[in-house]
Amino acid sequence: MKGNHTIKFGGDIEKIDNNNWELSTNGGSFSFAGGPTTLNGGPSTNQYNNYSTFLLGYTTGATNNFLQGGARQTSRMWADSFIYATNGR
């Protein structure tokens, strides 16, 4: 082996931690009743009042099931690599 040679090497080590909350149920719900859009002394609430409440964004109730039905999903792993390269003439 005569002449110039170049040798390169390196490595990489990583620890990867993934922490996630995975929901087994829906994340929550909103309800829209016709109360905010019903006229005082007018006709009783109907589906059009409910829909108009939805369009205006006036929620009459909300629930959140974030931590109640979920299970924590975690994964831990190590990843490593080694690189070796040579350039000979």
C-alpha distance (Angstrom), angle and dihedral (degrees) to the residues before:
residue distance angle dihedral
M1 . . .
K2 3.75 . .
G3 3.79 128.1 .
N4 3.77 134.4 31.8
H5 3.74 121.9 -28.3
T6 3.77 130.8 -172.1
I7 3.76 120.3 -156.2
K8 3.78 122.1 -170.9
F9 3.77 128.3 -179.8
G10 3.75 137.9 163.9
G11 3.72 144.8 154.7
D12 3.74 143.4 -148.4
I13 3.79 130.6 -154.1
E14 3.80 122.7 -175.5
K15 3.78 133.8 178.0
I16 3.79 110.5 -151.7
D17 3.82 121.1 -161.9
N18 3.81 119.6 -177.2
N19 3.80 118.7 -171.6
N20 3.80 115.7 -178.2
W21 3.77 136.8 161.9
E22 3.78 109.0 -138.8
L23 3.77 115.0 -164.9
S24 3.76 118.7 -138.7
T25 3.82 90.7 -170.0
N26 3.76 133.2 38.1
G27 3.78 117.2 -68.3
G28 3.78 95.0 -119.0
S29 3.76 143.9 -63.9
F30 3.77 142.0 -115.1
S31 3.79 126.0 -146.2
F32 3.78 127.6 -154.5
A33 3.78 117.9 -162.8
G34 3.76 124.4 -179.8
G35 3.80 97.1 -115.5
P36 3.84 98.7 101.6
T37 3.83 92.3 51.9
T38 3.81 99.3 40.3
L39 3.81 116.9 109.9
N40 3.79 117.0 -122.5
G41 3.79 107.1 -110.0
G42 3.83 91.1 6.3
P43 3.78 130.8 112.4
S44 3.79 120.2 -52.0
T45 3.79 121.5 -87.0
N46 3.81 117.3 -78.7
Q47 3.81 138.3 173.1
Y48 3.82 91.5 -79.7
N49 3.79 90.5 60.8
N50 3.80 89.6 50.1
Y51 3.79 91.6 50.6
S52 3.80 93.5 47.1
T53 3.81 89.2 50.5
F54 3.80 87.9 54.2
L55 3.82 92.7 48.6
L56 3.80 91.2 50.6
G57 3.82 91.0 48.2
Y58 3.80 95.4 -122.0
T59 3.78 105.1 148.4
T60 3.77 116.8 -161.7
G61 3.80 94.3 -168.4
A62 3.79 142.2 4.7
T63 3.80 137.0 -172.7
N64 3.79 132.0 -165.1
N65 3.82 122.4 -157.1
F66 3.80 97.2 177.0
L67 3.80 100.4 128.5
Q68 3.78 100.4 17.4
G69 3.80 102.5 73.3
G70 3.78 101.3 19.4
A71 3.75 133.5 101.4
R72 3.78 124.9 -149.7
Q73 3.79 112.7 -114.7
T74 3.78 115.5 -160.4
S75 3.76 134.2 170.9
R76 3.78 129.6 -173.0
M77 3.76 124.5 -170.6
W78 3.76 144.5 151.7
A79 3.80 121.5 -132.1
D80 3.77 122.1 -165.9
S81 3.77 138.1 172.5
F82 3.79 137.9 179.8
I83 3.80 125.0 -155.7
Y84 3.80 126.4 -161.7
A85 3.81 124.2 175.4
T86 3.80 133.1 168.5
N87 3.78 132.3 -172.1
G88 3.81 113.0 -164.0
R89 3.78 128.8 175.7
